C-alpha cells in the first residue's frame, strides 16, 4: 500500500458510510475503467482467479468494450486512408 491507499483507509475508518469493502470495490472499478488489463487487476486485488475479478466487476466492461471498438475503428480507418494514399 502506498500513502494514498493509507490515507483513504484512514478516512474510511472515521466515516461510517465508507468501509474498506467500498474502497476496494471502487479501486477495482477504477482500475478497469482506466484500462488496466483484468489480469493485472486480478493480481493487484489478490483474487485467486481472473474469473472472480471479471464476474465481480463485469458492470465496468461495457464501457471498456465501447472504448476498444472505437480504438479498433480508428486503427482501421487510419489504415484505409494510408492504403488509399498509396493507390
C-alpha positions, 0 to 999 in steps of 0.5 A: 500500500502506498500513502494514498491507499493509507490515507483513504483507509484512514478516512474510511475508518472515521466515516461510517458510510465508507468501509474498506469493502467500498474502497476496494470495490471502487479501486477495482472499478477504477482500475478497469475503467482506466484500462488496466488489463483484468489480469493485472487487476486480478493480481493487484486485488489478490483474487485467486482467479481472473474469473472472480475479478471479471464476474465481480466487476463485469458492470465496468466492461461495457464501457471498456468494450465501447472504448476498444471498438472505437480504438479498433475503428480508428486503427482501421480507418487510419489504415484505409486512408494510408492504403488509399494514399498509396493507390 
